[in-house]
Each structure stands twice: as C-alpha cells, then as structure tokens.
C-alpha cells in the first residue's frame, strides 16, 4: 500500500478538491487536520514557500496547490479519469479549471462586482450543458466546488444571496446536479453551515458588552 497523506482543513474547499479526487480514484489516505495559527512542522517542511494547505504527501514526496494535486492524482492512480482523454477537451478543462478556481476569492472593494461578472460568464458557458466539459463531472467541475456548495452555505450564513434561479438558471441547475448527484464525495452541509455561521457570528460580535 502506497502511503498517502493529505494536510488540510476539513472545511476548506481547496482541500475538498483533493479529497474528491482521491475518493474518485479509490485511494486510501490519511487526513491530517492543520491549525493555521500554529502550523505543524510537517506542513512548513512540505510547503516551505507558501506554507499553505492543501499538501499531498505521496511516498514521502509533497505536492502543493489543489488543482496541481488533482492532476497529479489523476495521472498517478488507477481509476476513473478526471481530466478528459482528448487533448482539446483536456485543454478546455484546464482553462475553465484555472478560470473558476480562484474567481470567488477576491478581497478588493469591487469583489461582489467581479463575482457577478464571473457568474454571468459561467452561466452562459453552462447553457444547454450539464457539466463544464464532456458528459460527466470532471476537472473543471471539481475546481468550481466553491460555487457548487460553499457559496450557497455562505449565502445562508450571511444572508447575502448572489445565485438565484431567475438570474443564473444554468448555474442553479448545475449546482443542484452537483450536490444531488455526488453526495458521497461531499462534506456534510449541515456541519459546514454550522461552522460558518459560528465564524460569522464571532466576527460580528463585539469583544465586550455592557
């Protein structure tokens, strides 16, 4: 049995991308929960430049960056393919995976405007399609996992709704398919919602009261 470890956080969409790929391939792995306020020596050693999760350790060798890890898993382990086999489709999957992978993590004042612009593009791309590339969930869909699950949870936790059936019908349908068709690969929605509600409440609660 080849040794596989995943350093991450249970609530992170980036880590979930890697977990999804490992589960699709049927790879047994050890999940090591990190503390970003007190990073482990193993994490600092495995990702000395960025010191971020996720990190995959395979037979003592570390691989960093979530979608780089997903591609490594696809090429290394037997099982259902994640990237398409046809070169053009592979290129398109990589393009959309890169485009959507970090598009919802803007921190500028124009963040909402940028997110809405990207949602329009993605909604148009998904018109008359169930998936981003090909006839099954794959590389680009995994990259878009924040849009599929985490965004809806954050909408409910904060009360700020961005994705509606009327405004983005194709994304809405894709998101339902994503969640309903892949429950065995997804973390508990109830646990994620409780976690993020608690975080937002803590962030908005004054440190003291009269």
DADAJO-V913894 format. One record per residue. N is the residue number from 1. RES is the residue in three letters. SS is DSSP state (h for helix, s for strand, l for the rest). PSI is psi in radians with two decimals (* if undefined). Layout:
BEGIN
<<N & RES & SS & PSI> <N & RES & SS & PSI>>
END
This chain:
BEGIN
<<1 & UNK & l & 2.16> <2 & UNK & l & 2.43> <3 & UNK & l & 2.16> <4 & UNK & s & 2.19> <5 & UNK & s & 2.56> <6 & UNK & s & 2.06> <7 & UNK & s & 2.19> <8 & UNK & s & -2.86> <9 & UNK & l & 2.37> <10 & UNK & l & -0.48> <11 & UNK & l & 0.06> <12 & UNK & l & 2.21> <13 & UNK & h & -0.51> <14 & UNK & h & -0.77> <15 & UNK & h & -0.62> <16 & UNK & h & -0.58> <17 & UNK & h & -0.77> <18 & UNK & h & -0.75> <19 & UNK & h & -0.77> <20 & UNK & h & -0.86> <21 & UNK & h & -0.74> <22 & UNK & h & -0.71> <23 & UNK & h & -0.71> <24 & UNK & h & -0.69> <25 & UNK & h & -0.16> <26 & UNK & l & 0.51> <27 & UNK & l & 2.22> <28 & UNK & l & 2.37> <29 & UNK & l & 2.78> <30 & UNK & s & 2.15> <31 & UNK & s & 2.18> <32 & UNK & s & 1.94> <33 & UNK & s & 2.24> <34 & UNK & l & 2.84> <35 & UNK & l & 1.90> <36 & UNK & l & -0.28> <37 & UNK & l & -0.27> <38 & UNK & l & 1.29> <39 & UNK & l & 2.44> <40 & UNK & l & 2.68> <41 & UNK & h & -0.60> <42 & UNK & h & -0.73> <43 & UNK & h & -0.78> <44 & UNK & h & -0.59> <45 & UNK & h & -0.65> <46 & UNK & h & -0.52> <47 & UNK & l & 1.22> <48 & UNK & l & -0.34> <49 & UNK & l & -1.03> <50 & UNK & l & -0.41> <51 & UNK & l & 0.67> <52 & UNK & l & 2.81> <53 & UNK & l & 2.75> <54 & UNK & l & 2.77> <55 & UNK & s & 2.27> <56 & UNK & s & 2.29> <57 & UNK & s & 2.04> <58 & UNK & s & 1.98> <59 & UNK & l & 0.72> <60 & UNK & l & -0.11> <61 & UNK & s & 2.35> <62 & UNK & s & 2.51> <63 & UNK & s & 2.34> <64 & UNK & s & 2.90> <65 & UNK & l & 2.12> <66 & UNK & h & -0.86> <67 & UNK & h & -0.41> <68 & UNK & h & -0.72> <69 & UNK & h & -0.75> <70 & UNK & h & -0.76> <71 & UNK & h & -0.67> <72 & UNK & h & -0.79> <73 & UNK & h & -0.74> <74 & UNK & h & -0.67> <75 & UNK & h & -0.39> <76 & UNK & h & -0.66> <77 & UNK & l & 2.58> <78 & UNK & l & 2.78> <79 & UNK & l & -3.08> <80 & UNK & l & 2.43> <81 & UNK & l & 2.54> <82 & UNK & l & -0.80> <83 & UNK & l & 2.52> <84 & UNK & l & 2.72> <85 & UNK & l & -0.60> <86 & UNK & l & 2.28> <87 & UNK & h & -0.73> <88 & UNK & h & -0.80> <89 & UNK & h & -0.61> <90 & UNK & h & -0.74> <91 & UNK & h & -0.73> <92 & UNK & h & -0.71> <93 & UNK & h & -0.74> <94 & UNK & h & -0.69> <95 & UNK & h & -0.90> <96 & UNK & h & -0.58> <97 & UNK & h & -0.72> <98 & UNK & h & -0.71> <99 & UNK & h & -0.74> <100 & UNK & h & -0.31> <101 & UNK & h & -0.63> <102 & UNK & l & 0.20> <103 & UNK & l & -0.26> <104 & UNK & l & 0.36> <105 & UNK & l & 0.50> <106 & UNK & l & 2.55> <107 & UNK & l & 0.14> <108 & UNK & l & 3.03> <109 & UNK & l & -0.39> <110 & UNK & l & 0.39> <111 & UNK & h & -0.83> <112 & UNK & h & -0.70> <113 & UNK & h & -0.73> <114 & UNK & h & -0.69> <115 & UNK & h & -0.78> <116 & UNK & h & -0.64> <117 & UNK & h & -0.74> <118 & UNK & h & -0.65> <119 & UNK & h & -0.68> <120 & UNK & h & -0.75> <121 & UNK & h & -0.80> <122 & UNK & h & -0.65> <123 & UNK & h & -0.69> <124 & UNK & h & -0.68> <125 & UNK & h & -0.56> <126 & UNK & l & 0.05> <127 & UNK & l & 2.23> <128 & UNK & l & 0.38> <129 & UNK & l & 2.53> <130 & UNK & l & -0.46> <131 & UNK & l & 2.91> <132 & UNK & l & -0.76> <133 & UNK & l & 2.26> <134 & UNK & l & -2.83> <135 & UNK & l & 0.34> <136 & UNK & l & 2.87> <137 & UNK & l & 2.45> <138 & UNK & l & -2.65> <139 & UNK & h & -0.89> <140 & UNK & h & -0.64> <141 & UNK & h & -0.69> <142 & UNK & h & -0.72> <143 & UNK & h & -0.51> <144 & UNK & l & 0.36> <145 & UNK & h & -0.52> <146 & UNK & h & -0.75> <147 & UNK & h & -0.62> <148 & UNK & h & -0.73> <149 & UNK & h & -0.90> <150 & UNK & h & -0.65> <151 & UNK & h & -0.74> <152 & UNK & h & -0.66> <153 & UNK & h & -0.76> <154 & UNK & h & -0.59> <155 & UNK & h & -0.79> <156 & UNK & h & -0.66> <157 & UNK & h & -0.58> <158 & UNK & h & -0.34> <159 & UNK & l & 0.10> <160 & UNK & l & 1.91> <161 & UNK & l & 2.16> <162 & UNK & l & -0.68> <163 & UNK & l & 2.00> <164 & UNK & l & 2.75> <165 & UNK & l & -0.59> <166 & UNK & l & -0.67> <167 & UNK & l & -0.69> <168 & UNK & l & 1.25> <169 & UNK & h & -0.59> <170 & UNK & h & -0.71> <171 & UNK & h & -0.72> <172 & UNK & h & -0.78> <173 & UNK & h & -0.73> <174 & UNK & h & -0.71> <175 & UNK & h & -0.73> <176 & UNK & h & -0.75> <177 & UNK & h & -0.73> <178 & UNK & h & -0.87> <179 & UNK & h & -0.82> <180 & UNK & h & -0.51> <181 & UNK & h & -0.07> <182 & UNK & l & 0.63> <183 & UNK & h & -0.52> <184 & UNK & h & -0.27> <185 & UNK & h & -0.07> <186 & UNK & l & 2.57> <187 & UNK & l & 2.91> <188 & UNK & l & 2.15> <189 & UNK & h & -0.69> <190 & UNK & h & -0.72> <191 & UNK & h & -0.72> <192 & UNK & h & -0.76> <193 & UNK & h & -0.78> <194 & UNK & h & -0.70> <195 & UNK & h & -0.85> <196 & UNK & h & -0.57> <197 & UNK & h & -0.76> <198 & UNK & h & -0.67> <199 & UNK & h & -0.76> <200 & UNK & h & -0.66> <201 & UNK & h & -0.74> <202 & UNK & h & -0.62> <203 & UNK & h & -0.44> <204 & UNK & h & -0.05> <205 & UNK & l & 2.25> <206 & UNK & l & 2.57> <207 & UNK & l & -0.22> <208 & UNK & l & 2.88> <209 & UNK & l & 2.74> <210 & UNK & l & *>>
END
